[in-house]
Amino acid sequence: MDQARKLVSIVMLTFNRLALTRRAIASLRASTRQPYELIVVDNGSTDETPAFLADLEAEGARVVRNPINRGVAAGWNQGLRLANGDCLMVLNNDVVLTGDWLERMTRAAYEVPRAGLVSCRTNVAGGPQALLTGDEDPAGLPFFAHRHAALADRSWFELPRLVAVALLWRRETFDRLGEFDERFTPASYEDDDYSLRSLQAGYRNIVANDVFIDHVGSASHLPNGIDFAEIRLANRRRFIEKWGDAAPPLLTAGWAAFEEHVALLRPDQHALPAGVRPDWSRGARARSMARLARRCARIGWHLQARETLRRSLRERVTLQGIAGLLGTLRPVQGLSSGSEPRTSGEAPPVRLEPRRRAAR
């Protein structure tokens, strides 16, 4: 099977911010050797984007023009219906692509057993996909991406939830999963929903650890006057209503800010050297867990979230530590610390006292 010959259909949405779109497409053309077709869906841009897309269309790209902003899921679906590729991809328009990024993501889709969705490492994302570069100069990020690809070559890891900065999957996977759910409008939780649907279908959601993509993040929200916080809250409610008890594991996976190395899929895959990633101190890990526990409590899933944390972090922290962190929370949904049911053999909550700073 020659993966280098697989055609990838890349769907990109635009909504104003022409400079970012121009830069993303320039980097796509400069760095991509894998066969691809570009499908751009414009969601009602009012700047110079339509004129740029007209030129792009004359050069061979396929362009869909919406008179209004139909949202992310609807726009992606419009583009995916036109796709002819062996693999399909949704790609943000606020990225900079370097090296053989697409070849590496395509390889993961075919070489990892039961791979469903494939994403990448990036500097702006929630959860373990985030990779801190330590370089504040954007001009240095392409060099970082090349070095990271060489160090992490042919390494992958598995996550329940993938952030769709760049998301690729095979045609047969799309035939089984179908289109994105357009109830999550205009943006947010459409990729969470698709990740969960992939898991429910028996696939594995994979991060190509050897692909780093520079990502601006939220490029179409604040500059276009979109209240993204309210949108996320509304779509989170829709996500909970749709999935019920299946939702907590995916939500907690998205909130966990793990900066230490994530377990790779095979024993022969090597961990990144310390110079490429920051070390995560025990104190930073505890603070991250405390924030995660508080967020779980706020949405009223105290018990379910605790079980999820146990399963996902069993090898990193003790059960007593988890119980201690959760024991510091205020009662949720009428539960008090004395009336909360405990499972057999569970350690009682231990209240953690804040560390006092030494006097200077």
N, C-alpha and C positions, 0 to 999 in steps of 0.2 A: 504494500500500500504506500503510494508516494504522496505523503501529506503536503509536500511542497507544491503540488499541482492542484490542490483543492481550491475552488473558487469561494471566496468569502464575501458575502453581501453585507456591507457596512451601512447602517442606518444612522444618520446624524440629524438631530433637531436643531433649528435655529430660531432665535427670537431676539432680534436686535443684536447688539454687541458684535458688530461686524469685525472689529480688529481681532477678537479672539477666534472667530470662525476662520478668518483668513489665515491666521497663524496655525491653527489646528490642521487645516487642509494642506497647507504648505509642508508641514512636518509629515503628514501622511504620505504625500507624494514623494518626499525626499527619502523616506526611511523604509518604505514598504516594498518588498520584492515578491511577497506572496500574491498570487492573482486575486484581485478584488474588484468589486463594483461598488460605486459610491451612490447612495440614495439619500438625498437631503430633503427633509420635510420642514418647510418654513411655517412657523406658527404665528403668522400675522405681523411680521416685522414692519416697522414704520421708518427705519433708517435707510441706509444705502444697501442693506442686505439683499433686497430683491434684484437690484441691478447686478450685484456681484454674482448671484445665483444664475441669472440669465447668461452671463459669460461662462459660468461653470457648466451649465447645461449644454452650451454650444461646444464645449470641450469633451463631452461624453458622459457627464454625470446625469443622473435622473433626479428631477426636482418635482416635489409636490408643494403646491402653494395653498395655504389655508387663509381665508380672509380674516379669521379671528384665531386667537390662541385656543386650540382644542385640548391642550394639556399633553403631558408626557406620554402616558399610556396610549392615548388615541393616536398621537403622532407617530409613535413607534409602530403601532399596528398598521397604519397607512403605509409606512415604508416597508414593513415586513411582507405585506401582501404583494409587493412588486419584486421581491427578492428572488433571484434565480440560483443562488449559491449553494454549494455543498454544505457550507456553514453559514450561520447568520450571526450578526453582531450588532449591538447598539453601542454607540460611542458618543461620549460628550463632545461638545464643540469648544470646551475650554481646557483642552489638553495639549501637551506637546509630546510627540511620539519620536522615539529614537531607536536605532539599531534594528534588530530582527524581531521586534516585539510581536508582530502578528504570526510569524512562523512559530515562535515559542508557544503562543497561546493555542494555535491550531494543533501543535504537537501534543500538548496536554490533553486536548479534547479527544484525541485518538489513542494515546498511549496509556492514560490512566484508566484502569478498569472501572466501568459503570460511570464514567464522567458524564455529568449532565450539563451544568453551567460552569464556565471557566471565566475567572476574572484575574486581577493583577494586583501588585503592590502599588501604592501611590502615597504621596505626601499629604493628601487631604482626603480622609475617609474615617469612618468610625470602625472600631474593632481592630482585629489583628491584621487587616489589610494595610493599615497605616504603617509607613516606613519613614522614620525621621532621617533626614539627610544630613543635618548639621551644617548645611550650606545655605546662607541667607541670600546668596546671589543667584538669581534665576539662570544666569548664563552658565553656572556650574552644574546645573541639574542634568543636562545631557551626558556630561562626563561621568557623573555619579551613576546614571542609568547603565552606561556601558560597563563600568567597573562592577556594579552589582550583578549584571547579567553573567559576567565571566565567573564571579565568585559563587553564584548560586545556580550555575548551569544545571538544567534538567532536575530541578527540585520543585516539589509541589507539596501543598498541604490542603487539608480539608476543613471547611467551615460550614455551619448550617445556613448562614446568611451571607450573601455576597452583595457588595455595593456595585452598582452598575455604572461605574466610571467608564469601563470598557467590559462588556459582557458578551461572551461568545458561546455558541452551542451548535451542535450538528443538526442537519436537516431532519433526521429521524427523531431527534429529541423535540424539535418544534412541532412536528406532526403529532406527537403524543401530548405535549403540554398545551398547545394552542396559543392563542394571543394573550397579551397582557390584559388584566382586568381594568376596565376603564372607569370603574366606580372610584378608584383612587385618583381623584382629579383635584387640581391640575397637576400636582406633582407630589412625590413622597409616598412610600410604602408600596409602590407598584413593583419595585425590585424585591422587597421583602416577601410580598405575596408570591412572586414567581419563584423565588428561592424555596419557599415552603412547598409549593406545588411540585417542584423538582424532587424534593425529598420524599414527598408522599407517593410519587411515581416510582420510587426505588433507585433514583440516581444519587450520585455524590456531587456536591458542589465544591469545586476545586479552585484554589488560588495558584496561578503560575508564579511561583516564588522568584523565578528568574526574569520576571518582567516588571520593570518600574516605569510608571507613566506619570509625568508631571501634570498636576491637576490644579486649576485655580480654585474651583469649588464655589457653588451658589452664584455663578456668574450671571444667571438670568433672573435672579430673584430680587435682591435689593436694588440694583440699578434700574429695574423696570417697575419698581413700586409694589412688589408682591410681598405680602405679610406671610413669610414662610412659616413662622412659629404657629400661627393659627391654622394654617393648612396642614402642618404635620399633626397637630392635635386632633383635628377633624378626621384625618385619614387613619390615625392610630385607632380611633374609636371604630371606624369602619373595619379595620383589620381585626380587632378584637371580636366584633359582632360576627364576622365571617368565619373565623377559625376557632373561637372559644378556647378550650383547654390546650389546643395545639399552638396557640400564640405565644405563651410565656417563654418557652425555650428560645424562640427566634428573637424575641424582644431583648432578653437578657444577653444573648450573643451579640446583638448590635450595640449594647451599652458597655460591654466589658472593654476596657481600654488596655488590652495587653500589649506591652511594648517589648516584652522579652520574646525570645525565639519560640515559634510555634512548632509543635512536633511535625516532622515530615512524614511522608507516606511510606518510605522504605528505609530499612536500616542502613543501606549503603549511601543514602543521601546525606550530605554533610551539612552541619550547621554553619551559619555565617560567622566569620571571625568577629571578635569583639569590636574592632575598629569600624565595622559597617553598621552596627546597631548599638543603641545606648543600653547600658546595664540598667536593670530595674531594681531598685532597692526594696528591701522588705517593707519599709515605711510607705513607699509609693504604692506598693501592691495593696497594703492594708487600706490606704486612703481610697484607692480605686474600688476596692470591694465595698467599702462603706458607702460610697456614692451610689454604687450599683444597687446595694440593698435598699437604700432609701428610695430610689426610683421605683424599685419593685413594690415597695410598700405603698407608695403614693397611688399606684393604679389598683391596689386592692388585691394583689395576688401574693400575699405574704407566704403562705404555706407552699404554694406551687413554685414560687421563685426560690424558696429555700431548697426544695428538692432539685430544682434545675442547677443551682449553684453547686450542690453536692456532687451531682453527676459530672458537671463540666470541669470542676476544679479539684476533684478528689486527689489528684497527684500533686497538686501545688500547695494546698493548705490543709489543715486538719479540720475534722468535723467540729471539734470544740471551738476552733477559731471562727468558723462560719456561724455557729450558734451564738458565740459571744457578740459578733457584729450585729446579727439580727436582734439579739436581746437588747441592744441599745436603742432600738427603734420605738417610736410611740405606738400604742395599740392601733390596730387597723380594723376597720369595719366592725367595731364593737368588741373586738377581742382584747383582752387584757393579758398581761404576761402570766397571771395566775390561772386564767381560764383557757389558755391556748393549749390544744391537745398536743401531746408529744408521742412520737413513735417509740417503740420498745427499744431500750438501750441507748436512747439519745441523751447526750450530756446536757445538763441544765444550762440555760443561758448564763454567761458570765459577763457582767458589766465591765466595759473597758474604761478606765479612768484616763482622761486626757493628760498627756505628758506636759509638765510645767517647764517653762524655759528657765534656764539658770540665770541668775541676776548678773548683769554685766558690771 
